[in-house]
């Protein structure tokens, strides 16, 4: 299992769908050792507009219901935190069943 972490934008900067997609794609490509164009479409796995809405920086942190969202792209677990941090964890075994998606606070 290996982790790759990156942050979307500067601290305090709004998390936009575009910046989120770029960060997730870059992290997935890095973790798989492929070019970003060789990845499957992210919209097949998660609603990125919904994630960006959940983490809307214009609302106070205390009003947000979630502080991270986790989803799977193949064998890669992608965790997006409310500050725009994206962590991709690549697993090499399917010993544990994967959730189809989860949000945690």
VOGU-3710 file (C-alpha; in Angstrom, 3 decimals, decimal comma):
1> xxxxxxxxxx> 0,000/0,000/0,000  1,331/3,449/-0,862  0,083/6,978/-0,259  0,331/10,089/-2,378  -0,882/13,428/-1,026  -1,370/16,842/-2,601  -3,309/19,994/-1,789  -5,751/21,863/-4,021  -4,889/25,559/-4,157  -3,483/27,777/-1,435
11> xxxxxxxxxx> -4,653/27,712/2,200  -8,008/29,474/2,487  -8,551/29,411/-1,277  -11,914/28,083/-2,462  -11,995/24,451/-3,562  -13,403/24,527/-7,084  -14,495/21,568/-9,181  -11,751/22,303/-11,719  -8,958/22,534/-9,149  -10,266/19,432/-7,383
21> xxxxxxxxxx> -10,369/17,400/-10,612  -6,819/18,436/-11,536  -5,476/17,511/-8,094  -7,265/14,145/-7,995  -6,203/13,247/-11,542  -2,581/14,246/-10,849  -2,477/12,178/-7,655  -4,087/9,130/-9,288  -1,728/9,342/-12,276  1,292/9,660/-9,975
31> xxxxxxxxxx> 0,210/6,720/-7,829  -0,341/4,528/-10,910  2,725/5,755/-12,783  0,700/6,704/-15,867  -0,157/9,826/-17,796  -3,385/11,529/-16,645  -5,046/10,870/-20,024  -4,764/7,117/-19,388  -7,061/7,273/-16,353  -10,759/6,405/-16,442
41> xxxxxxxxxx> -13,167/9,377/-16,253  -13,580/10,440/-12,612  -17,260/11,152/-13,141  -17,733/7,376/-13,532  -16,748/7,039/-9,853  -17,864/10,158/-8,009  -19,896/13,342/-8,374  -17,150/15,960/-8,146  -19,639/18,841/-8,192  -21,205/17,392/-5,039
51> xxxxxxxxxx> -17,820/17,118/-3,323  -16,942/20,721/-4,202  -20,341/21,824/-2,863  -19,801/19,891/0,379  -16,517/21,694/0,904  -17,644/25,162/-0,192  -15,109/27,469/1,453  -17,579/30,371/1,604  -19,465/28,675/4,443  -17,919/28,522/7,925
61> xxxxxxxxxx> -16,162/25,260/8,788  -18,576/24,799/11,691  -21,490/24,687/9,215  -19,984/21,902/7,095  -21,400/18,440/7,611  -18,290/16,578/6,466  -14,627/17,155/6,717  -13,599/14,440/4,292  -15,035/12,229/1,583  -13,566/8,895/0,508
71> xxxxxxxxxx> -14,246/7,025/-2,727  -12,584/4,301/-4,795  -11,217/4,404/-8,329  -10,307/0,793/-9,080  -7,849/-0,274/-6,375  -7,111/3,308/-5,335  -8,742/4,872/-2,309  -9,132/8,623/-2,839  -9,666/10,808/0,237  -10,602/14,460/-0,263
81> xxxxxxxxxx> -10,465/16,680/2,817  -12,381/19,916/3,240  -9,182/21,986/2,969  -8,549/20,594/-0,526  -6,002/17,971/0,506  -6,239/14,870/-1,677  -4,691/11,565/-0,600  -4,566/8,530/-2,872  -3,823/5,186/-1,262  -3,087/2,344/-3,642
91> xxxxxxxxxx> -3,871/-1,133/-2,381  -2,482/-4,309/-3,849  -5,007/-6,696/-2,358  -8,769/-6,936/-2,210  -8,757/-8,676/1,177  -11,345/-6,254/2,560  -14,577/-5,311/0,802  -14,592/-1,712/-0,386  -17,381/0,708/0,406  -18,970/2,308/-2,644
101> xxxxx> -18,475/5,706/-1,057  -18,437/7,238/2,370  -18,356/10,562/4,071  -17,027/11,165/7,537  -16,982/14,066/9,895
//
